[in-house]
Amino acid sequence: MHRMNTLLASFVSIGLMVGCTWSPEANINGGGPGGNTGGGNHGGPGGTGVTVDAGGPTLDSNCGITTLGTTRLPPDLLLVFDKSGSMTQDPATGQNCTPAATCPSKWNQATAAINMALMNSTMINWGLKLFSDTGNCNVAVGAQVNIGPNTSGAITAALGRTGPAGNTPTTLAVRRGGDYLATLTDNNPKFMVLVTDGAPTCANGNGNGADDAAAIAEVTTQLNRGFGTFVVGLATSSDAQANMTLTSMSTNGGHPRMGTPNYFVANNTADLVAALGNITGQVRSCTFQLSGAPPDPTMVKVQADGVTVPTSATDGWGYNPSMTAVILTGSYCQHVLDGTIMNVTVLFGCGITGIP
């Protein structure tokens, strides 16, 4: 049976106190007077139009049920991609390879891998940020391709219009990437995927100035803003300095891989396709959007296929910071991703008695 990529969740607001009355003026959808009178099902002034059916199934004769539907949110991934001059090198030899259009340079192999990986990526919103892009040590504000659905073609075209040049201002690239993610107004989980072929440079604007410590600190700053970073090194495992720095960046970015090194190493096209596939598998969303904050955040029950999910930051559920979405974690998230869990239900309480 074909399974849709979108997992639907039901959100049910239930009056729980015996004798309570569901009032259209006070319903959580903002409906005003006249929202549900005389058995009607019309949203009142200022409401959302969501049906409030006082004649529907209730826990007692005076309480109604509001059922809200939603979809699982796709993650936003910003590809922060190194286009420094060293990307012209053949990773097998370390030499600049020619002819540039056809040789197996790091640039050619990496762009081919990105094109393949993004074409096969579903339920992911991708965007592209190149560095450097306005000079040897400069990184422009914004993104070359804005994050959104179905952007693989735009990213392929953007990569095709440029080529390797300049230095490796990784610190500024990560900072600009985080600043860009902060402008997005959706509630989707947000990440950066840093793909680079060496240690950071451009300390104090010097193209050859080592900038390792600042880059490590910058991924920490972005993680604290809510933007984790996955790190991919292109043929970097034999470079002791790059290996040490990227290892620290992977740790501080919040998404190290198992093993040594703890960042993803890609020596060819196939390696990078596999790394990007691994990353997208990890970030596929377990976030479910609510229509608004619950009336009482302490009176909420989340169920997965009818089984109550515990409140837990590591293996259960929790709110996003604005309490406008619930996020499944740990084994519950994994079961959503692998299809074991098919239905997620959230019960909102409106009384003083606990949800049964």
C-alpha positions in Angstrom: 0.0 0.0 0.0 1.4 3.4 -1.0 2.0 5.6 2.1 1.7 9.3 1.7 4.7 11.4 2.7 2.4 13.6 4.8 1.5 12.2 8.1 -1.8 13.6 9.4 -2.3 14.3 13.0 -5.6 15.1 14.8 -5.8 17.6 17.5 -8.9 17.3 19.7 -9.9 19.9 22.3 -12.2 18.3 24.9 -14.1 19.9 27.8 -13.4 17.7 30.8 -15.1 19.3 33.8 -18.6 17.9 34.5 -21.1 20.6 33.8 -18.8 22.8 31.8 -20.1 24.7 28.8 -18.2 25.2 25.5 -18.6 28.9 24.7 -18.1 30.2 21.2 -16.9 33.5 22.6 -14.0 31.8 24.4 -13.1 29.0 22.0 -9.5 28.6 21.1 -10.1 29.5 17.4 -10.9 33.1 18.3 -14.5 32.8 17.2 -16.8 35.5 18.4 -20.5 35.4 19.2 -22.6 33.4 16.8 -19.9 30.9 16.1 -22.0 27.8 16.9 -25.6 28.6 17.9 -28.7 26.7 17.3 -26.7 23.6 16.3 -25.0 25.5 13.4 -21.5 24.9 12.3 -20.3 28.3 11.2 -17.3 30.2 12.7 -18.3 33.4 14.3 -16.7 36.8 13.6 -13.0 36.7 13.9 -12.9 32.9 14.0 -11.1 30.5 11.8 -14.2 28.7 10.5 -13.1 25.5 12.2 -16.2 23.5 13.1 -17.3 23.5 16.7 -20.0 20.9 16.9 -21.9 21.0 20.2 -23.9 18.1 19.0 -20.9 15.8 18.4 -19.4 13.2 20.8 -18.6 14.6 24.2 -17.4 13.4 27.6 -20.5 14.9 29.1 -23.7 16.4 27.7 -22.4 20.0 27.9 -18.9 19.9 26.3 -18.1 19.9 22.6 -15.1 18.7 20.6 -13.0 20.6 18.2 -11.0 18.5 15.8 -8.1 20.2 14.0 -6.0 18.6 11.2 -2.4 19.3 10.4 0.6 17.9 8.6 4.1 17.0 9.6 6.5 19.9 9.0 9.4 19.5 6.5 12.8 20.6 7.8 14.6 23.6 6.4 18.2 22.7 5.3 20.6 25.4 4.2 23.6 24.0 2.2 26.6 26.1 3.1 28.9 25.2 0.3 32.7 25.9 0.0 33.7 27.3 -3.5 37.3 28.3 -2.5 40.0 27.9 -5.1 41.3 24.6 -3.7 38.0 23.0 -4.9 39.7 22.8 -8.3 42.0 20.0 -7.0 41.6 16.3 -7.8 41.1 14.7 -4.4 43.0 11.6 -5.5 46.2 13.5 -6.3 45.9 16.9 -4.6 46.8 18.6 -7.8 44.8 21.2 -9.8 43.2 19.2 -12.5 42.4 20.1 -16.1 40.4 20.5 -18.1 38.2 22.1 -15.5 34.9 21.1 -17.1 35.5 17.4 -17.1 38.3 16.5 -14.6 37.3 14.8 -11.3 38.0 17.9 -9.2 36.4 18.2 -5.7 34.1 20.9 -7.2 32.9 18.7 -10.1 32.4 15.6 -7.9 30.7 17.6 -5.1 28.3 19.5 -7.4 27.3 16.2 -9.1 26.6 14.6 -5.8 24.5 17.5 -4.6 22.5 17.4 -7.8 21.8 13.7 -7.4 21.1 13.8 -3.6 18.7 16.7 -3.9 16.7 15.2 -6.7 16.0 12.2 -4.5 15.3 14.2 -1.4 11.6 14.3 -0.3 9.9 16.2 2.5 13.0 18.5 2.8 13.2 22.2 2.0 16.6 23.0 0.7 18.5 26.3 0.1 22.0 27.2 -1.0 24.6 29.5 0.5 28.0 29.8 -1.2 31.3 31.0 0.3 33.2 33.0 -0.6 30.9 34.8 -3.0 31.7 38.5 -3.2 35.5 38.4 -2.9 38.3 36.4 -1.4 37.1 36.7 2.2 33.6 38.1 1.8 30.2 36.4 2.2 27.1 38.2 1.2 24.0 38.4 3.3 21.2 36.1 2.3 21.3 32.9 0.2 21.9 32.2 -3.5 18.8 30.0 -3.5 16.2 30.6 -0.8 15.0 27.7 1.2 11.7 26.1 -0.1 10.2 23.1 -1.6 11.3 21.7 -4.9 14.5 23.8 -5.1 16.8 21.2 -6.6 16.6 22.7 -10.1 17.4 26.2 -8.8 20.4 24.9 -6.8 21.7 22.9 -9.8 21.4 26.1 -11.9 23.1 28.3 -9.3 26.1 25.9 -9.0 26.3 25.8 -12.8 26.7 29.5 -13.0 29.8 29.7 -10.7 33.0 27.9 -10.0 35.9 27.6 -7.5 37.6 30.9 -6.5 38.7 32.7 -3.4 39.5 31.7 0.2 37.6 29.8 2.9 35.8 32.3 5.2 33.9 29.5 7.0 33.2 31.6 10.2 31.5 34.3 8.2 29.6 31.8 6.1 28.2 30.0 9.1 27.3 33.3 10.7 25.5 34.5 7.5 23.8 31.2 7.2 22.4 31.5 10.7 21.3 35.0 10.1 19.5 33.9 7.0 17.7 31.1 8.9 16.6 33.6 11.5 14.7 35.5 8.9 12.5 32.5 8.1 9.1 32.8 9.7 7.9 29.2 9.5 8.0 26.7 12.4 10.0 24.1 10.5 13.1 22.7 12.1 16.2 24.5 10.7 19.7 23.2 10.1 22.9 24.0 8.2 24.9 21.5 6.2 28.5 22.7 5.9 30.4 21.2 3.0 34.1 22.3 2.9 37.4 21.0 1.7 39.7 22.4 4.4 40.4 24.4 7.5 38.8 27.9 7.8 40.8 30.9 6.8 40.3 34.7 6.6 41.0 35.6 10.2 41.0 39.4 10.4 40.3 39.6 6.6 43.6 37.8 5.8 43.0 35.2 3.2 45.8 33.0 4.6 45.0 33.7 8.3 44.0 30.6 10.2 40.5 31.0 11.7 39.9 27.7 13.3 38.9 28.8 16.8 36.4 31.4 15.5 34.7 28.9 13.2 34.4 26.4 16.1 32.9 29.1 18.3 30.5 30.2 15.5 28.8 26.8 15.1 28.3 26.9 18.9 26.6 30.3 18.6 24.3 29.1 15.9 23.4 26.0 17.8 22.4 28.2 20.7 20.2 30.1 18.3 18.5 26.8 17.4 20.4 26.1 14.2 22.4 22.9 14.3 25.2 22.2 11.8 26.1 19.0 10.1 29.7 19.0 8.9 31.0 17.3 5.7 34.7 17.4 4.8 35.8 16.8 1.2 38.9 14.7 1.2 40.0 16.2 4.5 40.9 13.2 6.6 44.6 13.3 5.7 44.8 17.0 6.6 45.6 17.0 10.3 44.6 20.6 11.0 41.4 20.4 9.0 40.5 17.1 10.5 40.9 18.5 14.1 39.0 21.6 13.3 36.1 19.9 11.5 35.9 17.3 14.3 35.4 20.2 16.9 32.9 21.9 14.6 30.9 18.7 14.2 30.8 18.3 18.0 29.9 21.9 18.7 27.4 22.0 15.9 25.3 19.5 17.7 25.2 16.7 15.1 28.4 14.6 15.2 28.2 11.2 13.5 29.2 8.0 15.2 32.8 6.9 14.6 36.1 8.6 13.9 36.2 11.2 12.6 32.9 12.4 13.9 32.1 14.4 10.8 31.2 13.1 7.4 34.2 12.5 5.1 33.5 12.4 1.3 36.4 11.5 -1.0 34.2 11.1 -4.1 30.7 11.6 -5.5 29.3 8.4 -4.1 30.6 9.3 -0.6 28.9 12.7 -0.6 25.6 11.3 -1.9 25.7 8.8 0.9 26.5 11.5 3.5 23.7 13.8 2.3 21.3 10.9 2.4 22.3 10.1 6.0 21.8 13.7 7.0 18.4 14.0 5.4 17.4 10.8 7.1 18.3 12.3 10.4 16.4 15.6 10.0 13.2 14.4 8.5 10.7 16.2 10.7 8.8 14.8 13.7 7.3 18.3 14.3 3.5 18.7 14.1 2.0 22.1 13.7 -0.8 23.3 16.0 -3.3 26.0 15.0 -2.3 27.9 18.2 -1.1 27.5 21.7 -3.2 25.1 23.8 -5.7 26.7 26.2 -3.8 25.0 29.1 -0.3 23.7 28.2 -0.3 21.5 31.3 -3.4 19.7 30.2 -2.3 18.0 26.9 -2.0 14.3 26.0 -0.2 13.1 22.9 -1.1 9.6 21.6 0.6 7.6 18.9 -1.7 5.0 17.3 -3.8 5.2 20.5 -0.8 4.8 22.9 0.0 7.6 25.2 3.4 9.3 24.5 5.3 10.5 27.6 6.6 14.0 28.0 10.3 13.8 27.3 13.0 15.8 25.5 14.8 12.6 24.6 12.1 9.9 24.1 8.6 11.2 24.0 7.2 14.6 23.1 7.6 18.3 23.9 6.6 21.7 22.6 8.5 24.0 20.3 9.5 27.3 22.1 6.3 29.1 21.0 4.1 26.2 22.0 2.6 26.1 18.5 3.8 22.7 17.6 4.5 19.3 19.3 7.8 17.5 18.6 8.2 13.7 18.9 11.6 12.6 20.1 13.7 9.4 20.4 12.0 6.1 19.5 8.7 7.8 18.8 10.2 10.0 16.2 12.0 7.1 14.6 8.7 5.1 14.5 7.1 8.0 12.7 9.9 8.1 10.1 9.9 4.4 9.5 6.2 4.2 9.2 5.5 2.2 12.4 3.5 5.0 13.8 0.7 6.1 11.4 -1.5 8.4 13.5 -0.6 11.1 16.1 -3.4 12.6 18.2 -3.2 15.5 20.6 -5.9 16.0 23.3 -6.5 19.5 24.7 -8.2 19.7 28.1 -10.5 22.6 28.8 -11.5 21.8 32.4 -9.8 21.1 35.7 -9.9 17.3 35.7 -7.0 15.4 34.1 -7.4 13.9 30.7 -8.5 10.3 31.0 
